[in-house]
Amino acid sequence: MPFRYFVKQLLLPPGILLLLLLLAWCLRRSRPRLASFCFALGLGGFWLMSLPVVVQWSASLLEREPPLALEEWVTLGQRADAIVVLGSGRERGDLAWGEDQPTGVGLERQRYAARLAKASGLPILTSGGLHYGTPPTEAKLMADSLHDDFGVTVRWQEGRSRTTWENAQLSAEVLLPAGIKRVVLVTQAWHMPRAVWSFRKAGFEVVPAPMGFLGTDDNGKPLGGWMPEINAIWRSGQLINEAVGQVGYSLFY
């Protein structure tokens, strides 16, 4: 398992917040003021991550690409030559299926890509490599699911990438030699800015097709989104991971 996986889990929530709470416990007698500060940061971080209103505000900063209008779906063939769907991990060894399956996030992407493909007639490439070296690739999992669950046959599979940057670079190795430079890019709205940036760096003209928006209106939620929710913690984690990813890409690529 890659060393960077452990570093990432420790330095990003909830790992860093748990470390702060552990540090607060260890310092409670020797350094009570510092312990109180660490405890406030750790507990306060969990509380902020649990608030839907914080998720909405954070998502508004990351979800910068607007959704495609429904009437645009049928005209995508005039603006692009293929649809690229990015992988999002896998569910390992689901007992109901007896084998690995695409994640819920991945299925959302596949469903949207399938609708776009049926409306526009564009072919699809799935992009995603092995999960810690365990076959099959994410690209194959998505391709099989698109065929079996959504009735769409995938034309290309890019099965070596491990990151968004590699999604773009390795998809370019498949598509650019075939003369395909204009792509419709399907991924979550909060992930789209980094994905678009990566694919443009790889030489593509990109039509963003974001979905799975998290920055939805919280007026219908209890207390206007100020009531803690367990689902908000997961969403906050995704947004924090993406924000850190954008900073990292701007520094290293």
Backbone as CSV, one residue per row, in Angstrom:
resi,resn,N_x,N_y,N_z,CA_x,CA_y,CA_z,C_x,C_y,C_z
1,MET,0.847,-1.187,0.000,0.000,0.000,0.000,0.888,1.245,0.000
2,PRO,0.654,2.227,-0.890,1.561,3.358,-1.031,1.707,4.151,0.258
3,PHE,2.960,4.627,0.504,3.236,5.441,1.677,2.402,6.715,1.659
4,ARG,2.213,7.269,0.451,1.456,8.526,0.366,0.004,8.346,0.812
5,TYR,-0.504,7.119,0.746,-1.857,6.868,1.227,-1.933,7.131,2.721
6,PHE,-0.949,6.620,3.472,-0.951,6.826,4.920,-0.769,8.292,5.269
7,VAL,0.122,8.970,4.559,0.348,10.392,4.812,-0.929,11.185,4.556
8,LYS,-1.587,10.872,3.460,-2.824,11.565,3.114,-3.896,11.354,4.170
9,GLN,-4.044,10.126,4.635,-5.086,9.835,5.624,-4.811,10.505,6.964
10,LEU,-3.536,10.687,7.298,-3.186,11.316,8.566,-3.293,12.834,8.514
11,LEU,-2.982,13.420,7.364,-2.929,14.881,7.270,-4.254,15.512,6.865
12,LEU,-5.187,14.718,6.377,-6.498,15.231,5.993,-7.541,14.728,6.985
13,PRO,-8.644,15.484,7.153,-9.725,15.002,8.023,-10.286,13.683,7.498
14,PRO,-10.711,12.789,8.410,-10.762,12.983,9.861,-9.466,12.658,10.583
15,GLY,-8.422,12.160,9.844,-7.196,11.747,10.486,-6.547,12.838,11.313
16,ILE,-6.404,14.031,10.740,-5.748,15.120,11.464,-6.558,15.550,12.681
17,LEU,-7.883,15.469,12.579,-8.730,15.853,13.710,-8.619,14.834,14.844
18,LEU,-8.556,13.561,14.486,-8.370,12.522,15.504,-7.000,12.656,16.174
19,LEU,-5.987,13.011,15.399,-4.660,13.222,15.975,-4.672,14.399,16.948
20,LEU,-5.410,15.448,16.627,-5.510,16.591,17.529,-6.190,16.197,18.842
21,LEU,-7.239,15.395,18.743,-7.920,14.944,19.965,-7.018,14.018,20.786
22,LEU,-6.263,13.163,20.106,-5.320,12.293,20.817,-4.226,13.119,21.491
23,LEU,-3.745,14.131,20.784,-2.722,14.998,21.353,-3.261,15.747,22.571
24,ALA,-4.515,16.187,22.466,-5.132,16.873,23.608,-5.173,15.961,24.832
25,TRP,-5.493,14.698,24.629,-5.542,13.739,25.745,-4.155,13.541,26.348
26,CYS,-3.149,13.434,25.494,-1.800,13.183,25.983,-1.226,14.392,26.730
27,LEU,-1.660,15.595,26.361,-1.094,16.813,26.948,-1.953,17.408,28.060
28,ARG,-3.029,16.717,28.415,-4.006,17.319,29.319,-3.409,17.699,30.672
29,ARG,-2.362,17.022,31.109,-1.762,17.310,32.415,-0.491,18.151,32.294
30,SER,0.355,17.810,31.321,1.625,18.527,31.200,1.473,19.896,30.544
31,ARG,0.569,20.003,29.557,0.363,21.273,28.843,-1.130,21.533,28.688
32,PRO,-1.821,21.876,29.760,-3.286,21.980,29.707,-3.800,23.008,28.703
33,ARG,-3.112,24.149,28.570,-3.580,25.154,27.618,-3.454,24.655,26.174
34,LEU,-2.308,24.068,25.877,-2.129,23.508,24.534,-3.111,22.365,24.306
35,ALA,-3.356,21.566,25.320,-4.325,20.475,25.205,-5.715,21.017,24.898
36,SER,-6.092,22.102,25.585,-7.403,22.712,25.344,-7.506,23.240,23.916
37,PHE,-6.404,23.830,23.434,-6.389,24.354,22.061,-6.552,23.222,21.052
38,CYS,-5.802,22.125,21.241,-5.906,20.980,20.331,-7.302,20.362,20.378
39,PHE,-7.868,20.281,21.579,-9.208,19.716,21.719,-10.236,20.580,20.987
40,ALA,-10.114,21.906,21.136,-11.054,22.812,20.474,-10.941,22.698,18.955
41,LEU,-9.708,22.589,18.438,-9.526,22.445,16.995,-10.095,21.124,16.495
42,GLY,-9.801,20.045,17.214,-10.280,18.737,16.778,-11.788,18.631,16.813
43,LEU,-12.389,18.993,17.949,-13.834,18.897,18.073,-14.532,19.920,17.180
44,GLY,-13.967,21.134,17.117,-14.563,22.157,16.258,-14.508,21.779,14.793
45,GLY,-13.417,21.110,14.391,-13.319,20.664,13.007,-14.383,19.652,12.660
46,PHE,-14.605,18.692,13.553,-15.669,17.706,13.323,-17.033,18.386,13.256
47,TRP,-17.268,19.360,14.138,-18.569,20.044,14.147,-18.797,20.804,12.840
48,LEU,-17.785,21.538,12.370,-17.936,22.288,11.123,-18.164,21.347,9.947
49,MET,-17.434,20.234,9.919,-17.597,19.283,8.822,-18.976,18.653,8.800
50,SER,-19.662,18.634,9.938,-20.970,17.982,10.025,-22.120,18.895,9.637
51,LEU,-21.844,20.162,9.331,-22.913,21.122,9.046,-23.180,21.221,7.550
52,PRO,-24.412,20.945,7.096,-24.735,21.088,5.678,-24.486,22.493,5.142
53,VAL,-24.673,23.518,5.970,-24.467,24.886,5.502,-22.995,25.125,5.170
54,VAL,-22.087,24.476,5.899,-20.664,24.591,5.598,-20.340,23.855,4.295
55,VAL,-20.978,22.699,4.097,-20.801,21.968,2.847,-21.252,22.831,1.667
56,GLN,-22.408,23.465,1.796,-22.926,24.295,0.714,-21.973,25.442,0.396
57,TRP,-21.478,26.101,1.427,-20.561,27.221,1.214,-19.259,26.746,0.584
58,SER,-18.710,25.635,1.083,-17.447,25.117,0.553,-17.601,24.671,-0.902
59,ALA,-18.716,24.013,-1.190,-18.948,23.544,-2.554,-19.068,24.706,-3.528
60,SER,-19.632,25.820,-3.085,-19.781,26.975,-3.968,-18.430,27.517,-4.425
61,LEU,-17.377,27.261,-3.646,-16.043,27.710,-4.015,-15.381,26.779,-5.026
62,LEU,-15.757,25.500,-5.005,-15.113,24.507,-5.857,-15.914,24.187,-7.120
63,GLU,-17.236,24.237,-7.024,-18.081,23.843,-8.158,-18.276,25.034,-9.085
64,ARG,-17.244,25.310,-9.873,-17.213,26.521,-10.693,-17.737,26.310,-12.108
65,GLU,-17.825,25.064,-12.552,-18.315,24.790,-13.905,-19.832,24.577,-13.861
66,PRO,-20.594,25.291,-14.689,-22.049,25.131,-14.678,-22.466,23.811,-15.314
67,PRO,-23.637,23.295,-14.951,-24.113,22.043,-15.559,-24.510,22.255,-17.011
68,LEU,-24.472,21.174,-17.781,-24.974,21.236,-19.156,-26.492,21.356,-19.138
69,ALA,-27.018,22.224,-19.977,-28.468,22.308,-20.137,-28.955,21.058,-20.872
70,LEU,-30.163,20.613,-20.559,-30.687,19.384,-21.175,-30.704,19.478,-22.690
71,GLU,-30.995,20.662,-23.221,-31.049,20.806,-24.673,-29.675,20.717,-25.324
72,GLU,-28.613,20.820,-24.520,-27.268,20.705,-25.063,-26.861,19.254,-25.296
73,TRP,-27.531,18.315,-24.648,-27.108,16.925,-24.736,-27.065,16.423,-26.183
74,VAL,-28.089,16.735,-26.951,-28.186,16.193,-28.313,-27.213,16.871,-29.261
75,THR,-26.677,18.026,-28.896,-25.762,18.750,-29.782,-24.304,18.564,-29.389
76,LEU,-24.034,17.700,-28.406,-22.651,17.513,-27.976,-21.771,16.964,-29.092
77,GLY,-22.361,16.212,-30.010,-21.602,15.673,-31.133,-21.021,16.742,-32.029
78,GLN,-21.558,17.958,-31.970,-21.018,19.067,-32.749,-19.851,19.746,-32.041
79,ARG,-19.714,19.482,-30.743,-18.701,20.167,-29.942,-17.574,19.243,-29.481
80,ALA,-17.771,17.932,-29.604,-16.774,16.988,-29.099,-16.798,15.717,-29.927
81,ASP,-15.767,14.892,-29.720,-15.619,13.646,-30.467,-15.762,12.412,-29.591
82,ALA,-15.725,12.579,-28.289,-15.820,11.428,-27.380,-16.196,11.919,-25.992
83,ILE,-16.661,10.990,-25.178,-16.969,11.243,-23.767,-15.959,10.488,-22.919
84,VAL,-15.371,11.168,-21.946,-14.424,10.542,-21.026,-15.050,10.525,-19.630
85,VAL,-15.114,9.327,-19.031,-15.655,9.167,-17.683,-14.503,8.791,-16.754
86,LEU,-14.336,9.547,-15.684,-13.230,9.310,-14.766,-13.636,8.340,-13.662
87,GLY,-12.711,7.458,-13.276,-12.961,6.498,-12.214,-12.977,7.150,-10.844
88,SER,-13.545,6.434,-9.870,-13.658,6.991,-8.512,-13.463,5.903,-7.455
89,GLY,-12.589,4.948,-7.750,-12.383,3.858,-6.803,-13.338,2.703,-7.045
90,ARG,-13.472,1.861,-6.022,-14.325,0.676,-6.157,-14.805,0.223,-4.789
91,GLU,-15.881,-0.540,-4.796,-16.350,-1.233,-3.602,-15.745,-2.628,-3.641
92,ARG,-14.935,-2.953,-2.651,-14.184,-4.198,-2.670,-15.040,-5.382,-2.235
93,GLY,-15.087,-6.415,-3.061,-15.676,-7.703,-2.713,-17.091,-7.647,-2.165
94,ASP,-17.978,-6.885,-2.798,-19.365,-6.798,-2.339,-19.985,-8.191,-2.295
95,LEU,-20.505,-8.562,-1.134,-21.041,-9.915,-0.966,-22.243,-10.173,-1.859
96,ALA,-23.030,-9.139,-2.150,-24.207,-9.324,-2.995,-23.823,-9.685,-4.422
97,TRP,-22.649,-9.185,-4.871,-22.216,-9.416,-6.245,-21.124,-10.468,-6.336
98,GLY,-20.392,-10.659,-5.232,-19.305,-11.620,-5.241,-18.037,-11.113,-5.894
99,GLU,-17.988,-9.840,-6.235,-16.807,-9.258,-6.867,-16.842,-7.750,-6.698
100,ASP,-15.723,-7.098,-7.028,-15.644,-5.653,-6.894,-16.663,-4.972,-7.804
101,GLN,-17.141,-3.801,-7.325,-18.129,-3.028,-8.060,-17.728,-1.552,-8.072
102,PRO,-18.249,-0.777,-9.036,-18.012,0.666,-9.003,-18.622,1.268,-7.736
103,THR,-18.037,2.358,-7.270,-18.596,3.049,-6.120,-19.910,3.729,-6.488
104,GLY,-20.640,4.185,-5.461,-21.851,4.946,-5.729,-21.568,6.196,-6.533
105,VAL,-20.457,6.867,-6.212,-20.052,8.050,-6.986,-19.777,7.655,-8.433
106,GLY,-19.089,6.521,-8.612,-18.803,6.065,-9.968,-20.065,5.756,-10.757
107,LEU,-21.039,5.145,-10.101,-22.303,4.834,-10.777,-23.042,6.103,-11.187
108,GLU,-22.948,7.143,-10.368,-23.551,8.421,-10.748,-22.910,8.955,-12.027
109,ARG,-21.602,8.865,-12.100,-20.902,9.330,-13.301,-21.291,8.493,-14.521
110,GLN,-21.351,7.163,-14.327,-21.695,6.288,-15.440,-23.106,6.555,-15.949
111,ARG,-24.027,6.749,-15.037,-25.408,6.997,-15.447,-25.491,8.264,-16.287
112,TYR,-24.797,9.313,-15.845,-24.834,10.581,-16.578,-24.158,10.424,-17.939
113,ALA,-22.998,9.741,-17.958,-22.300,9.528,-19.224,-23.148,8.713,-20.194
114,ALA,-23.861,7.703,-19.666,-24.717,6.883,-20.521,-25.824,7.721,-21.148
115,ARG,-26.438,8.597,-20.361,-27.486,9.470,-20.905,-26.915,10.380,-21.982
116,LEU,-25.730,10.954,-21.715,-25.122,11.841,-22.704,-24.770,11.078,-23.980
117,ALA,-24.260,9.854,-23.827,-23.887,9.060,-24.998,-25.109,8.699,-25.840
118,LYS,-26.191,8.330,-25.180,-27.404,7.973,-25.930,-28.004,9.183,-26.625
119,ALA,-27.900,10.337,-25.986,-28.470,11.551,-26.593,-27.621,12.072,-27.741
120,SER,-26.301,11.964,-27.616,-25.392,12.572,-28.595,-24.819,11.601,-29.606
121,GLY,-24.800,10.301,-29.284,-24.176,9.319,-30.155,-22.668,9.251,-30.030
122,LEU,-22.087,9.955,-29.062,-20.637,9.970,-28.902,-20.141,8.682,-28.242
123,PRO,-18.952,8.183,-28.645,-18.364,7.009,-27.989,-17.768,7.388,-26.636
124,ILE,-17.547,6.374,-25.796,-17.081,6.609,-24.428,-15.717,5.976,-24.189
125,LEU,-14.886,6.684,-23.438,-13.672,6.136,-22.855,-13.811,6.159,-21.342
126,THR,-13.514,5.028,-20.696,-13.470,4.989,-19.235,-12.008,5.034,-18.797
127,SER,-11.739,5.784,-17.727,-10.362,5.989,-17.292,-10.224,5.692,-15.806
128,GLY,-9.324,4.760,-15.473,-9.062,4.415,-14.077,-8.283,3.123,-13.998
129,GLY,-7.214,3.119,-13.194,-6.329,1.964,-13.139,-6.663,0.984,-12.036
130,LEU,-5.655,0.242,-11.621,-5.806,-0.766,-10.583,-5.916,-0.121,-9.214
131,HIS,-6.578,-0.796,-8.302,-6.720,-0.328,-6.926,-5.746,-1.104,-6.074
132,TYR,-4.575,-0.477,-5.764,-3.503,-1.143,-5.021,-3.061,-2.427,-5.707
133,GLY,-3.048,-2.391,-7.029,-2.543,-3.509,-7.803,-3.496,-4.668,-7.977
134,THR,-4.739,-4.526,-7.531,-5.707,-5.618,-7.601,-6.594,-5.474,-8.841
135,PRO,-6.565,-6.450,-9.770,-7.448,-6.373,-10.932,-8.886,-6.698,-10.543
136,PRO,-9.854,-6.336,-11.397,-9.706,-5.636,-12.667,-9.505,-4.135,-12.477
137,THR,-9.230,-3.442,-13.555,-9.050,-2.000,-13.483,-10.389,-1.302,-13.249
138,GLU,-10.314,-0.077,-12.753,-11.536,0.715,-12.614,-12.175,0.948,-13.980
139,ALA,-11.347,1.116,-15.008,-11.873,1.326,-16.357,-12.735,0.138,-16.792
140,LYS,-12.280,-1.080,-16.490,-13.058,-2.268,-16.874,-14.322,-2.382,-16.039
141,LEU,-14.219,-2.115,-14.722,-15.419,-2.154,-13.881,-16.490,-1.211,-14.429
142,MET,-16.068,-0.016,-14.802,-17.029,0.958,-15.339,-17.553,0.523,-16.691
143,ALA,-16.672,-0.003,-17.539,-17.106,-0.440,-18.865,-18.122,-1.573,-18.767
144,ASP,-17.857,-2.526,-17.875,-18.792,-3.633,-17.695,-20.133,-3.136,-17.161
145,SER,-20.084,-2.216,-16.213,-21.314,-1.693,-15.636,-22.096,-0.862,-16.647
146,LEU,-21.389,-0.065,-17.439,-22.071,0.728,-18.469,-22.798,-0.187,-19.462
147,HIS,-22.174,-1.299,-19.805,-22.798,-2.237,-20.735,-23.958,-2.986,-20.088
148,ASP,-23.714,-3.542,-18.891,-24.704,-4.410,-18.259,-25.855,-3.628,-17.617
149,ASP,-25.545,-2.491,-17.030,-26.555,-1.744,-16.275,-27.215,-0.624,-17.062
150,PHE,-26.496,-0.070,-18.061,-27.022,1.099,-18.772,-27.122,0.907,-20.275
151,GLY,-26.731,-0.272,-20.759,-26.901,-0.582,-22.172,-26.023,0.219,-23.103
152,VAL,-24.829,0.608,-22.651,-23.912,1.398,-23.470,-22.578,0.659,-23.570
153,THR,-22.088,0.481,-24.791,-20.813,-0.189,-25.007,-19.686,0.835,-25.022
154,VAL,-18.665,0.590,-24.218,-17.511,1.484,-24.131,-16.524,1.148,-25.247
155,ARG,-16.045,2.174,-25.949,-15.124,1.933,-27.059,-13.678,1.793,-26.591
156,TRP,-13.262,2.616,-25.620,-11.872,2.585,-25.155,-11.834,2.449,-23.638
157,GLN,-10.785,1.783,-23.160,-10.522,1.702,-21.725,-9.085,2.120,-21.460
158,GLU,-8.920,3.067,-20.553,-7.573,3.487,-20.104,-7.421,2.951,-18.686
159,GLY,-6.612,1.919,-18.511,-6.586,1.207,-17.246,-5.280,1.289,-16.477
160,ARG,-4.512,2.380,-16.655,-3.234,2.492,-15.942,-3.177,3.655,-14.962
161,SER,-4.091,4.585,-15.034,-4.003,5.817,-14.246,-4.339,5.588,-12.780
162,ARG,-3.699,6.400,-11.919,-3.940,6.348,-10.480,-4.392,7.689,-9.925
163,THR,-4.215,8.747,-10.702,-4.566,10.095,-10.268,-5.298,10.811,-11.396
164,THR,-5.856,11.979,-11.077,-6.530,12.775,-12.104,-5.547,13.200,-13.187
165,TRP,-4.335,13.568,-12.767,-3.320,13.959,-13.745,-3.032,12.799,-14.702
166,GLU,-2.895,11.597,-14.159,-2.642,10.439,-15.014,-3.861,10.074,-15.845
167,ASN,-5.065,10.289,-15.316,-6.272,10.119,-16.141,-6.118,10.877,-17.446
168,ALA,-5.681,12.127,-17.337,-5.567,12.990,-18.507,-4.420,12.566,-19.414
169,GLN,-3.238,12.361,-18.826,-2.067,12.039,-19.640,-2.226,10.712,-20.365
170,LEU,-2.757,9.707,-19.690,-2.876,8.383,-20.296,-4.074,8.287,-21.238
171,SER,-5.115,9.070,-20.967,-6.224,9.141,-21.923,-5.748,9.793,-23.219
172,ALA,-4.836,10.758,-23.095,-4.282,11.405,-24.283,-3.524,10.398,-25.145
173,GLU,-2.827,9.452,-24.504,-2.100,8.440,-25.264,-3.039,7.546,-26.064
174,VAL,-4.256,7.402,-25.594,-5.239,6.574,-26.300,-5.967,7.384,-27.379
175,LEU,-6.400,8.581,-27.035,-7.312,9.329,-27.905,-6.617,10.220,-28.925
176,LEU,-5.563,10.909,-28.535,-4.942,11.861,-29.463,-4.408,11.189,-30.729
177,PRO,-3.762,10.009,-30.638,-3.323,9.348,-31.879,-4.484,8.966,-32.794
178,ALA,-5.673,8.809,-32.226,-6.856,8.486,-33.035,-7.521,9.743,-33.588
179,GLY,-6.901,10.900,-33.354,-7.442,12.152,-33.878,-8.544,12.749,-33.033
180,ILE,-8.699,12.258,-31.810,-9.756,12.757,-30.924,-9.143,13.736,-29.930
181,LYS,-9.459,15.002,-30.123,-8.887,16.057,-29.279,-9.958,16.770,-28.468
182,ARG,-11.225,16.671,-28.902,-12.319,17.348,-28.198,-13.100,16.308,-27.397
183,VAL,-13.168,16.493,-26.071,-13.828,15.496,-25.233,-14.842,16.153,-24.302
184,VAL,-15.906,15.412,-24.055,-16.850,15.756,-22.984,-16.354,15.042,-21.738
185,LEU,-16.098,15.798,-20.688,-15.501,15.231,-19.481,-16.559,15.088,-18.393
186,VAL,-16.745,13.855,-17.908,-17.770,13.565,-16.905,-17.099,13.223,-15.574
187,THR,-17.387,14.022,-14.574,-16.958,13.759,-13.210,-17.795,14.612,-12.273
188,GLN,-17.585,14.455,-10.961,-18.341,15.237,-9.985,-18.039,16.724,-10.133
189,ALA,-19.023,17.569,-9.842,-18.869,19.008,-10.026,-17.714,19.561,-9.210
190,TRP,-17.538,19.054,-7.981,-16.451,19.566,-7.150,-15.079,19.129,-7.644
191,HIS,-15.016,18.074,-8.423,-13.765,17.563,-8.979,-13.472,18.145,-10.354
192,MET,-14.465,18.767,-10.973,-14.349,19.174,-12.367,-13.251,20.206,-12.636
193,PRO,-13.064,21.257,-11.816,-12.013,22.229,-12.158,-10.631,21.601,-12.301
194,ARG,-10.261,20.721,-11.378,-8.947,20.064,-11.447,-8.880,19.121,-12.645
195,ALA,-9.998,18.430,-12.923,-10.028,17.512,-14.055,-9.910,18.270,-15.377
196,VAL,-10.641,19.362,-15.523,-10.571,20.163,-16.744,-9.158,20.702,-16.943
197,TRP,-8.569,21.221,-15.871,-7.210,21.753,-15.932,-6.235,20.679,-16.402
198,SER,-6.357,19.467,-15.851,-5.455,18.377,-16.204,-5.616,17.968,-17.666
199,PHE,-6.846,17.870,-18.144,-7.075,17.429,-19.517,-6.662,18.495,-20.525
200,ARG,-6.826,19.750,-20.180,-6.344,20.796,-21.083,-4.826,20.799,-21.143
201,LYS,-4.166,20.546,-20.021,-2.715,20.429,-20.008,-2.246,19.261,-20.878
202,ALA,-3.078,18.218,-20.974,-2.734,17.041,-21.774,-3.002,17.249,-23.258
203,GLY,-3.563,18.397,-23.640,-3.762,18.706,-25.048,-5.180,18.596,-25.563
204,PHE,-6.159,18.453,-24.666,-7.553,18.316,-25.084,-8.290,19.653,-25.076
205,GLU,-9.269,19.741,-25.944,-10.312,20.752,-25.814,-11.436,20.101,-25.012
206,VAL,-11.855,20.731,-23.929,-12.733,20.082,-22.964,-14.095,20.762,-22.906
207,VAL,-15.134,19.931,-22.992,-16.499,20.368,-22.692,-16.839,19.796,-21.315
208,PRO,-16.865,20.603,-20.264,-17.158,20.073,-18.938,-18.611,19.598,-18.840
209,ALA,-18.790,18.417,-18.242,-20.129,17.885,-17.993,-20.216,17.484,-16.524
210,PRO,-20.254,18.482,-15.639,-20.267,18.171,-14.204,-21.609,17.629,-13.745
211,MET,-21.563,16.796,-12.712,-22.781,16.278,-12.100,-22.478,16.024,-10.627
212,GLY,-23.495,15.588,-9.868,-23.288,15.319,-8.458,-22.951,16.560,-7.655
213,PHE,-23.628,17.654,-7.930,-23.356,18.908,-7.231,-23.668,18.781,-5.742
214,LEU,-22.758,19.296,-4.908,-22.963,19.300,-3.460,-23.469,20.651,-2.956
215,GLY,-23.280,21.689,-3.733,-23.675,23.033,-3.305,-25.144,23.304,-3.542
216,THR,-26.009,22.466,-3.005,-27.446,22.626,-3.174,-28.022,23.499,-2.065
217,ASP,-29.216,24.002,-2.299,-29.862,24.902,-1.346,-30.258,24.143,-0.083
218,ASP,-29.890,24.708,1.090,-30.187,24.054,2.363,-31.437,24.606,3.051
219,ASN,-32.241,25.375,2.317,-33.425,25.971,2.951,-34.406,24.926,3.452
220,GLY,-34.439,23.752,2.798,-35.376,22.722,3.209,-34.870,21.855,4.344
221,LYS,-33.640,22.069,4.783,-33.074,21.260,5.857,-33.414,21.859,7.218
222,PRO,-33.425,21.017,8.273,-33.704,21.531,9.620,-32.730,22.645,9.995
223,LEU,-33.276,23.725,10.528,-32.484,24.888,10.965,-31.653,25.482,9.839
224,GLY,-32.146,25.323,8.603,-31.456,25.927,7.480,-30.067,25.391,7.212
225,GLY,-29.813,24.144,7.598,-28.511,23.535,7.360,-27.544,23.643,8.522
226,TRP,-28.006,24.170,9.669,-27.136,24.303,10.840,-27.266,23.128,11.806
227,MET,-28.049,22.122,11.431,-28.167,20.902,12.219,-27.128,19.889,11.730
228,PRO,-26.252,19.391,12.610,-25.228,18.435,12.169,-25.834,17.191,11.531
229,GLU,-25.207,16.702,10.460,-25.625,15.498,9.760,-24.409,14.648,9.445
230,ILE,-24.541,13.335,9.577,-23.420,12.434,9.324,-23.007,12.486,7.861
231,ASN,-23.966,12.663,6.939,-23.634,12.701,5.523,-22.794,13.920,5.181
232,ALA,-22.982,14.998,5.933,-22.206,16.216,5.682,-20.726,15.990,5.945
233,ILE,-20.386,15.109,6.888,-18.979,14.836,7.178,-18.303,14.206,5.965
234,TRP,-18.966,13.239,5.335,-18.398,12.628,4.130,-18.241,13.665,3.022
235,ARG,-19.247,14.490,2.831,-19.170,15.500,1.775,-18.068,16.514,2.056
236,SER,-17.952,16.916,3.310,-16.885,17.851,3.670,-15.518,17.240,3.396
237,GLY,-15.381,15.950,3.694,-14.118,15.272,3.433,-13.749,15.293,1.958
238,GLN,-14.746,15.066,1.083,-14.500,15.111,-0.353,-14.058,16.501,-0.798
239,LEU,-14.708,17.520,-0.257,-14.384,18.891,-0.649,-12.999,19.302,-0.153
240,ILE,-12.650,18.901,1.069,-11.320,19.224,1.594,-10.248,18.525,0.770
241,ASN,-10.471,17.255,0.468,-9.518,16.502,-0.344,-9.322,17.178,-1.698
242,GLU,-10.408,17.654,-2.292,-10.315,18.305,-3.596,-9.583,19.637,-3.506
243,ALA,-9.865,20.414,-2.461,-9.187,21.692,-2.294,-7.678,21.492,-2.161
244,VAL,-7.278,20.511,-1.361,-5.855,20.201,-1.208,-5.272,19.722,-2.539
245,GLY,-6.039,18.929,-3.275,-5.580,18.448,-4.577,-5.346,19.581,-5.553
246,GLN,-6.219,20.566,-5.561,-6.046,21.701,-6.461,-4.786,22.484,-6.127
247,VAL,-4.547,22.677,-4.841,-3.323,23.373,-4.431,-2.091,22.567,-4.841
248,GLY,-2.129,21.265,-4.596,-1.004,20.419,-4.955,-0.714,20.414,-6.446
249,TYR,-1.750,20.357,-7.256,-1.553,20.343,-8.711,-0.960,21.661,-9.178
250,SER,-1.412,22.776,-8.595,-0.881,24.077,-9.007,0.597,24.220,-8.658
251,LEU,1.055,23.487,-7.631,2.445,23.587,-7.201,3.367,22.623,-7.944
252,PHE,2.857,21.441,-8.310,3.741,20.379,-8.782,3.556,20.027,-10.258
253,TYR,2.523,20.519,-10.914,2.334,20.181,-12.335,2.336,21.443,-13.191
